[in-house]
């Protein structure tokens, strides 16, 4: 399989489930309190952080002080990504709803995550061809993307402007393009995906800190349930991957 075909497959497997999930979330946001949607998104992000840190080999902490420059690169990638996103988000410490730029930064953050996964898919396609896309891992990946799209929609529903399917397509497109562009890095085995996933871990912390305040409210029971639903949705998708 050539690299362009691999890129096209990654784009389809990323963008389609993302836009489905984000569109469902936007439509759901028209009937559900935006704080419930935010709590749902925070629950998804909580598991994604655990998942990402595992994929990023926990920033090589098991190596102690002997991880060398690779360990330094992982840690710096984590920290630098978080700091850059906070700097770009000029309203990071401001109360109130989330402007569209925050949803776009969240899409970039998720793009780093999806990019790391796309590198692994690209590597698998280069070595085994289309057969790599016919296993349970692909089903798990597509399921993950749909749930992550639901999480992205929480940034739109909690936004200062009215959420729209157009914006759902926009944020999904950002993630899809980022995943597609970095696929060749995995296809040609340029570098391990752990570096990009370490950056994605730092970006995930940014998303958590940005979305969590939108989930605060007086109805603690509903918010707790929404958090648990989001957490379990992505957890069960991870079980599918493990199986």
N, C-alpha and C positions, 0 to 999 in steps of 0.2 A: 504493500500500500504506500502510495506517495504521500508527501507531507501535506499537500493541499487538500487531499481527500480527508486526511486525519483532522485537519483544521476545520473542514466543513462539518464533519461528524461531531466534533467538540462543540461547535457553535450551535448545532441543532439540539444536542443533548443538554446544553446549558440554557439557551435562550427560551426554548419552547416551554419547559416546565416552570421556569422562572416567571414568565409572563402570565402563565396560567395561575400560579400561586399568588402573584402580586395583584392580579385582576380580581381574583376571588376575595382577597383581603380588602381591596378598595370597595368592592360591592358590599362586603360584610360590614365595613365601617359605616355604611349608610344606615345600619340598623342597630349597631352595637356601640356602646359608649367607647370613646377613643381611649380612655384609660384602660379599659378591658383589652383592647387591641394592643396597647403598649405593653401591658403585663404579659400578654401572650408572646409578644416579640422578645421581651426580656427573658422569658423562660427558654425560648429557642436559643437565644444568644448564650445563655448560661451553659447549656450543653455543648454548643459549638466551641466555646472557649476550652472546655475539657478536651474535646476531640482534637482541636487544633494544637494544643500543647503536647498532646500525645504524638501527633504527626510531626511536630517540630522537635521531637525527641527531648521535650522539656528543656530546650535550650542547652542541651548537653550537660545538665547539672550532675548527672551520674559520673561524669569525668572528673569531678572535683575541680582543682586548679590546673589539671593537666590536659584540658581539651584543645589547647593551642589556638591558632588564629581562626579555625573553623568555629570554635565556641565563641570567640569574641565577635565574629561576624553575625552569629545567630542572635546574641544578646543586643548588639548594636542595631540590628535590623528591627528587633522588637521595639526597642526604646525610640529609635528615630522615627519609625512609622507612626507611633502614637503621638509623639511631640509634633510632627509635621501636620497631622490631621487636626490637632487642637489649635495650632497656629492658623491654619487655613479657615477654621470655623470661628469667625470673629465674634459670634454670639454664644460661644461655648459656655460661659458662666452666666448668661442672661436667662432670667425666668421667662415663662410663656411658651407658646407653641414653637414648632420647628419649621424654619423656612425651607424652601425646596432645596437650597444648597446643602443642607444637612442630609437630606435624602440622597443627594448625589454623592456626597462624601461617604455615606453608608454603602452606596453601590460600589464605589471605588474600593472600600474596605472588603466587601464581599467578593469583589473582583480579584483581589489578592488571594483570597481563600480558594476561589474557583480556579484561579490560575495555577496554584500549586497542584490541585487535583488534575487539571488539564495536562500538566507536564507529565504526571504519572500515566494518564490515559495515552498521551502521545507516545511515550516510551513503550507501552504495551502494544499499541497499534503497529509501531515500527518493528517489533519483534515477532508478533503472532498474527498480525493482520486483523481482518474483520472479526475473526473468532473471539478476539478480546472483548468485543462489544456485545457478545451474545450470552454472557454469563450473568449471574445474579448481581455482580458488582455494578453493572450498568443500570439494572433496575434500582438498586440502592442509590446510585448517583442521581438518577432522574427524580427519585422520590425526595432525596435531600434538597435538590434544587427547587422543587415545588414548595417545600416547607420553608426554605430560605426566602423564596419569593413572598410568602405570607409574612415573614418577618420584615422584609423590606417595606411591605405595604403599611406596616405600623408607623413608619417614619412619615408616610404620606398622610395617613389618617390623623396623626397627631400634629400635622403641619398647620401653618398659619393660613395657607390657601386651601381651597376646596380640593380634596383628592380627586383625581381623574384617571381614567384608563390610559389616557395619553401619557401621563407622568409615570404610570405603572410600566408602560412600554419603554419609556425613556430610561428608567433605572435598570430595568431588565436588560436593555440593550447595552448599557455601560458594562455590566457584568459579563455579558456574552462576548463582547468585543475584547475585553481584557483577557478572558480565558483563551480565546482563539489566538490572540497575538503571541502569547507565551507558549503555546503548544509546541512549536518547533524546538524550544529549549529542552523539552523532554524527549521529543522525537529523535533529536540528534545527540541526546545525552550530554548536553553542554555543562549542566550542573545539577546537583540534587535539588529536589523540590522542597527540601526542609528549610532552605533559606527564605524562599517565598512564603512558606507556611509560618515561619517565625515572624515575618513582617505582618502576616494576616492575624497572628495572635495579638500583636500590639494594636492592630486596627480593630479587633473585636472588643478590646477593652474600651476603646473610644466609643464604639457603638453602644456598649452597655451603659457607660456613664452618661451618654447623651439621651438614651431612650428611657432609662430607669425613672428619672424625675417625672416623666409624663404618665407613669403608672401609679402615681401616688393619689390616694383619695380616701374618703371616709369608709367606703364599703370594702373593708379589708378581706372579707370572706370571698367575694366575687373576684377580687384582684388576685388572691392567693390561688383560687381555683384556675383562673386564666393562666397564671404563671405555670402551674403544674401541668396543665393541658399542653402548653407550648413545649415544655421540657420533655414530656412523655412522647409527644409527636415525633420530635427529632431523635429521641432515644430509641424508639421502636424502629425508626428508619436505620439507625446504626446497628440494631440487632439484625436487620435484614442483610446488611453488609457483612456482619460477622458470620451469619449463617451461610 
